[in-house]
Amino acid sequence: MATLITMTTFMPPPPAATYLAFHPQDNNIIAIGMEDSSIQIYNVRVDEVKTKLKGHQKRITGLAFSHVLNVLVSSGADSQLCVWNTDGWEKQASKFLPIPSGRAAAPLADTRVQFHLDQTLLLAVHETQIAIYEAPKLECLKQWVPREASGPITHATYSCDSQSIYVSFEDGSVGVLTASTLRLRCRILPTAYLPPNPSFVHPLVVAAHPSEPNQFALGLTDGGVHVLEPLESEGRWGTSPPIENGAGPSTTSGAAGSDQPQR
């Protein structure tokens, strides 16, 4: 059995903590997203809540720091993004994600955020869309809306080099997007990585490999974890994968376009 040292304990619920993020330049500072929609800025060294940020209407579902812009971006189940200056913790900007026409989001759908390697572009992930924002003003640069047949997006993440975005869906498929254009390069069908099974299994979470940009892992609803990478002969998730890979054809998506039907 592993041994450990508990450095400190703090912030006992209620309300529950729903998301955590360490400050990238001061690891004594932790941003704690709460079930009650607030964000606590806690200093571990002095055991003190420095400030409480209020701007969301529902629980916090994502937090991301940019050490280049000196901001914290928060996202909530209210489909809202907020930008907070880390010098004085004032709110600089906020924006609600526009729900695509004809789509209905769940009342408490998670919205997650992740900064690009350049620490300026922000990936926003919602069950109805993938969007790229420019921080700190939260200008929406691109939006990608998948076709409804895929079901809701369950998770998405940048590859380790921020050149690709891996997107998982409730129907079990996985999309690989080019991050700069949000163009769908290929779609991996569940039959490519899952054995025939009468019970429906799909990915809940995607994690990118820290140094191999074409490798990622899927965490599934049945507790399984699958690590995927393209065939050695391809080298990368390309624009025209072979049929035996279980990947659909490449499609091009505009700033607010949907991907095309598979063959």
N, C-alpha and C positions, 0 to 999 in steps of 0.2 A: 504494500500500500504506500502511495506517495505521501511524503510529508510536506507541509507548507507552513508559512507564517502569514497570519492575517495582519496586514499592515494597519488597517483601520476599518471600522464599520460605521455607516452613517445612513441617513435618510430612510429610516424604516417606514414601510407603508402603513396606512394609506396616505396618499394615493400611490399606486404602484409605479415603479420606474419602467418605462416602455422602450427607451433607447438611450445609449451611452456613447460618448465620444470624448477622448482625451484631447486637450489643447496640444497642437503639434509643436509649439515652442515653449510650453511650460507644462510639464506632465504632472504638476501639482493641481492643475485645473481640470475638472471634469464637467462637461455639459451633460445634464441628466434630463432627458425628456420624460414627461410624466403622463399618467393616465388622465389627469384633470386638465390637460392641454397646456400646462405651464412648462417652462424649462428652468431648472435650477442650475446656477453656476456655482459649483462647489470647490473650495480650496481644501485639498486633503491635508496639506502641511499644518494649517492653522485650525482645521476642523470647523469650517465656517461656510455658510451659504453667502456668497458675496452679493448675489442679486438674483431676482426671479424675473424671467422674461415672460411677458404675456402678449399674445397676438393671435394665437390659434383658437379655434372654437371646439376642436375635438382632440383626442389623444395624439401625442407626438409619435410619428412613425419613422422619422429619419433625421439625422444630424450629420453635417459635413463641414469641416473647417477648411479654409484656404489660408495658408501661411503667406501667400503672395499678396492677397488682397486684404488680409487681416480681418476676415469676416467669418461668421458662423452662419450657415444656411440650415434652416429647419424646415421640415415638412410634416404634415399631419393628416389624419383621417378625414379632415375637412377639405382635402385636395388643395391646400394652400401652401405656398412657399413664402418664407420670411427670411430676410437678410439682416443680420445683427452685426454691428461694428464691435470688434473684440477689444477695442481700447476703452470705450465707455459703456458698451453693451446697449447702445441705442439702436432702435430699428431703423434701417436705411431704406428698405423696400419690402413690398409684399405683393403677391399676385396669386390668384386662384387659377388652377389649370382649367382651360376651356374643355368641357366635355364634348367630344365629337358629336355632330348631328346624328340623331337616330340611335345613339348609344345611351344606355342607362347604367350609371355606376352604382355599385353597392353603397348603402348609406355610410358605412365605415371602411371603405376601401383604403388600403395602405398606399401612401405616396412615399417613395424612397428617393434619396438624392445621393449623388457621388460626383466628386470633382474629377475632371480630366487631369492628366499629368501636368498640363500647363497651369493648373490651379485657377483657371479663369472660366473655362467652359464647364457647365453643370449639366449632368445627366439627371433627368427627372423621370421616374418610372411609376406609372399608374396602370391599373388593370385595363384601361381603355387605350393607352398610348405610351409611346416613348417620345421624349422631347429634349432638345438641347437648348439651354438658356445661357446667356452671357451674364455673368455676375460682375458687379453687384446690382446692376439696374434691373436684372431679370428680364432682359429682352429675349423673346422666344425667337431663336434662329431657325430651327427646324422642328417638325413634328412628324411622327410616323404613326399611322393608325392601321393596325392589322385587320384583315378581313374577319368578319364575325364568326365564320365557321371554325376558326382556331380556338374560340373561347377566350376568356379573359387572360391577360398577361399575369403570370404568377410571380415573376422575378426577372431582373435583368442586371447586367454588370458590364463595365468596361473590361476588355482584355488588359493584360499587364502593361502593354505599350499604348493603350488608349486608342488603338487603330480600329478595333472591332468592338461590337456590343453583342453579347450573348443574351438572348431573350427566350425564356421558357413560357409555355402556354398550358392552359388547363386541359387541352386535348392531348397532351403528352409530347407535342412537337417542340423543337427548338429552332429558333431563327438566328442566323448570323448576319448582322448588319455591318456595313462600312460606317464607322463612326462619323466621318467628316460629311457624309451625304445622307445618312440614314437609308442607304440603298440595301435592300435585302439581297445578299449574295447567295444564300442557300437556306433551305429549310430541311432539318433532319427529322424524319418521321419517327414515331415511337417504335415502329417495327424494326428500326435499324439498331436499337440498343436494348430493347426489352423483349424477353421471351413471350410467346403466346400465353396469355393469362386471361381467364374470364373476368377477374376483378379489375376494375379500372384503376390504373396507377398513373400518376403524372408528377412532374417536378414541382417542388415548392420553392427551391432556392438554387441559385447558380453561383459558383465561385470560380474566379479566373485563377489559373496557375500564376505564381508570382514572377516567373522568369520565362516561361514558354507561352508566347502570345496565342498559339493555336490550340492550347489545351485548356479544358475547363472541366469542372465537376458538377454533377447534378445530384441534389438531395431529393429523394422521392417520398411520396405519401406512404409507402409501405415500409419506410425505414431504410431502404437501400440507397447506396451511393454509387454512381457510375462516373468514371473519368473517361472523357472522350477526346479524341484528336483525329485529324484527317489521316487518310492512308499515306504511307511514306512516299508513295509515288506522286502524290499531289503536293505534299509539303505544307499546304495551307487550305483553309476553307475557301475554295475557289469559286469561280463564276459559273462553272459548268460541271458539277460533280456527277459521277456515274450513277446510274439508277440503283446499282446494288448497295450504294451507301444509304439509300433510303431518303435521299435529299431531293426536294422539289426543284424546279427550274428557278433560275435567278430572275428577279424582277426589279424594276426601278420604281422608287417611291419619291414623290415630290415632298415639298415641305409639309403638306398635310395629306399626302396620298395614301391609299391603302395598297397592300400588296395584291398581286394578281392571283387567280385560281391556279392550283397545281394541276399538273397533268396526271 
